[in-house]
Amino acid sequence: LQWVATRRPPGAFRPILRRFLHAADDEERQRAALTMGALGDRQVVPLLIDHLERRYPPPVKAALVEALGRLGDPAAVEPLEKLGSTTRDDTVRAAVQRALERLQGPQAR
């Protein structure tokens, strides 16, 4: 993914990934979220945060959380903390904890 991303203008994949994030299939949503995080385009952070508040199964929520943690934008801290305190799913809670450690750790930007 990184190799492909470096060969395209910044944001070239944003519209395609947005469409997949709105797909009816949960696996497509999950892959879209993880791809957004892997590409490193912080302009998708508001979109990912918006999707945190939607009703998705735990694997999709965890993928959204993972993407936000990888992107490293401090704007994600508060929404992730909120999700971590309200979710009942252990997988999502663990993903939130890892993402927050990444965002608030010594290497945080």
ROBA-828037 format. One record per residue: x, y, z of N, C-alpha, C, O in turn. Coordinates in steps of 0.05 Angstrom, whole numbers, padded with zeros to 5 digits, always signed. Each point is the difference from the previous one (the first is absolute). Layout:
BEGIN
XYZXYZXYZXYZ...
This chain:
BEGIN
+00016-00024+00000-00016+00024+00000+00017+00025+00000-00006+00019-00014+00027-00019+00030+00017+00024+00001+00013+00005-00027+00001+00023-00009+00007-00044-00005+00013+00003-00026-00020+00013-00019+00008+00018-00015-00032-00028+00014-00021+00011-00018-00006+00029+00008-00002+00017-00018+00000-00012+00043-00006+00027+00010+00021+00021-00009-00006+00023-00005+00031-00032+00005+00021+00019-00007+00000+00006-00030+00014+00019-00008-00028-00034-00007+00000+00004-00029-00025+00015-00010-00004+00003-00024-00013+00005+00043-00024+00015-00006+00000+00027+00014+00014+00002+00021-00028+00018-00031-00001+00025+00014-00014-00004+00028-00017-00017+00003+00025+00033+00016-00012-00002+00027-00031+00002-00003-00010+00018-00013-00003-00036+00027-00029+00001+00000-00013-00013-00024-00025+00001-00002+00040-00013-00016-00012-00012-00024-00019-00022+00006-00019-00005-00015+00024-00009+00037-00017-00023+00007-00023+00007+00018-00018-00016+00005+00018+00041+00006-00020+00008+00019-00029-00006-00009-00015-00011+00015+00007+00020-00040-00027-00005-00008-00008-00030-00002-00022-00007+00007+00041-00009-00016-00005-00028-00002-00004-00013+00027-00018-00016+00005+00036+00023+00014-00001-00011+00027-00025+00010+00014-00012-00016+00015+00004+00041-00019-00025+00009+00012-00024-00017-00009-00017-00007+00016+00017+00001-00042-00022-00016-00011-00001-00027+00013-00021-00011+00007+00045-00002-00004+00001-00026+00013-00007+00001+00029-00012-00018+00011+00018+00040+00002-00007+00003+00028-00030+00002+00004-00011-00008+00021-00003+00017-00042-00029+00001+00001-00013-00025-00012-00025+00000-00003+00040-00020-00003-00010-00024-00012-00019-00015+00019+00001+00004+00024-00017-00021-00035-00018-00016+00016+00014-00024+00013-00009-00010+00021+00031+00002-00032+00015-00023+00009+00020+00008+00022+00017+00018-00004-00019-00031+00027+00018+00007+00023+00029-00005-00006+00017+00015+00010-00011-00036-00025+00028-00006-00006+00012+00022-00018+00023+00007+00003-00039+00004-00021+00010+00022-00016+00005+00025+00017+00019+00014-00004-00037-00009+00023+00004+00023+00018+00026-00004+00016+00015+00019+00003-00012-00043+00007+00024-00006+00016+00026+00005-00017+00018+00013+00009-00018-00024-00033+00024+00003-00017+00004+00030-00007+00023+00009-00001-00044+00005-00005+00002+00029-00006+00013+00015+00023+00017+00017-00004-00027-00022+00028+00011+00014+00024+00030-00006+00003+00016+00018+00005-00009-00044-00006+00028-00007+00003+00018+00012-00022+00022+00008+00006-00033-00007-00030+00016+00011-00022+00004+00030+00005+00021+00011-00006-00042+00003+00015+00003+00029+00006+00022+00004+00020+00016+00019-00003-00015-00036+00024+00021+00003+00020+00028-00006-00012+00019+00014+00007-00018-00034-00024+00026-00007-00012+00011+00021-00019+00024+00003-00002-00041+00011-00011+00009+00020-00020+00010+00025+00013+00015+00015-00012-00023-00010+00037+00011+00022+00015-00011+00028-00007+00013+00020+00007-00035-00019-00020-00012+00026-00008-00018+00010+00023-00022-00009+00003+00033+00028+00013-00015+00010+00023-00026+00015-00007-00016+00005+00018+00012+00002-00043-00024+00014-00007-00025-00018+00003-00023+00010-00001+00027-00036+00004-00023-00018+00004-00008-00003+00029-00020-00013+00007+00035+00025+00011-00005-00003+00029-00029+00008+00007-00013-00015+00014+00003+00038-00023-00028+00008+00007-00020-00021-00010-00020-00006+00014+00024-00005-00037-00017-00021-00010+00000-00025+00017-00021-00011+00007+00045+00003+00001+00002-00024+00018-00013+00005+00027-00013-00017+00011+00017+00041+00000-00012+00007+00025-00030+00000-00002-00014-00010+00018+00003+00020-00040-00029+00000-00004-00010-00029+00000-00022-00005+00011+00037-00013-00024-00009-00028-00001+00002-00014+00026-00013-00021+00004+00029+00031+00015+00002-00013+00027-00027+00000+00014-00006-00018+00015-00010+00038-00021-00026+00003+00014-00022-00016-00013-00023-00001+00011+00028-00012-00033-00020-00017-00014-00001-00028+00012+00019-00009+00013-00041-00004-00018-00004-00027+00010+00013-00020-00020-00012-00006-00021+00035-00003+00029+00014-00020-00016+00007-00023+00018+00002+00003+00024+00002-00026-00036+00010-00023+00016+00028+00005+00010+00015+00016-00011-00007-00030+00033+00026+00005+00012+00024-00001-00020+00018+00017+00003-00016-00035-00022+00023+00001-00018+00003+00026-00016+00022+00009-00005-00045+00002-00003+00001+00026-00014+00008+00022+00018+00017+00017-00007-00028-00016+00031+00008+00020+00020+00029-00002+00006+00014+00021+00001-00004-00045+00003+00028-00004+00007+00018+00010-00023+00021+00011+00004-00030-00016-00029+00016+00010-00023+00001+00030-00001+00020+00012-00006-00043+00001+00012-00001+00029+00000+00020+00011+00022+00014+00019-00005-00015-00032+00028+00017+00008+00022+00030-00004-00008+00016+00018+00005-00010-00040-00016+00028-00006-00009+00009+00021-00020+00023+00010+00002-00040-00003-00021+00008+00020-00020+00005+00027+00014+00020+00013-00007-00036-00005+00025+00004+00025+00014+00026+00000+00016+00015+00019+00001-00009-00042+00012+00025-00002+00014+00024+00002-00018+00020+00012+00007-00022-00024-00030+00023+00000-00019+00004+00028-00012+00023+00008-00005-00045+00007+00001+00003+00026-00012+00013+00021+00019+00012+00019-00009-00015-00024+00035+00014+00017+00020-00010+00028+00003+00015+00017+00008-00040-00012-00014-00011+00027+00002-00012+00004+00029-00017-00016+00007+00027+00035+00008-00010+00005+00027-00030+00005+00001-00012-00003+00022+00000+00011-00044-00029+00005+00000-00016-00025+00006-00023+00001+00007+00036-00024-00010-00014-00026+00005-00001-00008+00029-00015-00018+00007+00031+00031+00010+00002-00009+00028-00026+00001+00014-00009-00020+00012-00005+00043-00013-00025+00003+00015-00021-00020-00010-00013-00013+00017+00008+00011-00043-00020-00020-00009+00007-00029+00007-00017-00016+00006+00043+00010-00006+00008-00027+00007-00004-00005+00030-00009-00022+00008+00015+00042+00008-00005-00003+00029-00029-00004+00006-00008-00017+00016-00009+00032-00031-00029-00003+00004-00009-00029-00008-00015-00012+00014+00025+00003-00037-00007-00027-00009+00010-00021+00020-00015-00019+00007+00039+00023+00003+00011-00019+00019-00016-00002+00026-00001-00021+00012-00011+00043-00004-00016+00000+00025-00028-00010-00004-00014-00006+00019+00004+00005-00044-00027-00008-00005-00004-00028-00013-00021-00012+00002+00042+00002-00014-00003-00025-00014+00000-00024+00019+00012+00001+00022-00027-00021-00029-00002-00024+00016+00018-00022-00011+00004-00021+00013+00006+00025-00037+00015-00021-00013+00030+00001+00007+00013+00021-00001-00002-00043+00010+00028-00002+00009+00019+00005-00023+00021+00012+00004-00028-00021-00028+00018+00004-00023+00003+00029-00007+00022+00010-00005-00045+00004+00005+00000+00029-00006+00015+00015+00023+00016+00018-00006-00022-00026+00030+00013+00014+00023+00031-00004-00001+00015+00019+00005-00006-00043-00012+00029-00004-00003+00012+00016-00023+00022+00011+00002-00037-00009-00024+00009+00016-00023+00002+00030+00008+00019+00013-00008-00038-00004+00023+00000+00028+00010+00025+00004+00017+00013+00021-00002-00008-00039+00020+00023+00003+00018+00026+00002-00016+00017+00016+00006-00014-00034-00026+00024+00000-00017+00003+00027-00015+00021+00011-00002-00044-00002-00009+00000+00024-00016+00007+00024+00018+00016+00018-00008-00027-00017+00032+00006+00022+00018+00029+00000+00009+00013+00021+00002-00002-00045+00003+00028-00002+00007+00018+00011-00023+00019+00013+00005-00027-00019-00029+00015+00009-00023-00002+00030-00003+00019+00014-00007-00043-00003+00011-00005+00029-00003+00013+00016+00023+00008+00023-00004-00007-00034+00028+00009+00015+00023+00028-00009+00009+00010+00012+00020+00002-00031-00033+00026-00010+00007+00022+00020-00006-00005+00021-00011+00030-00029+00018+00022+00019-00004+00006+00006-00029+00011+00021-00006-00019-00039-00012+00004+00006-00029-00022+00016-00012+00001+00007-00024-00022+00000+00039-00023+00015-00010+00009+00027-00010+00018+00013+00011-00031-00004-00032+00008+00025-00013-00014+00023+00013+00004+00023-00008
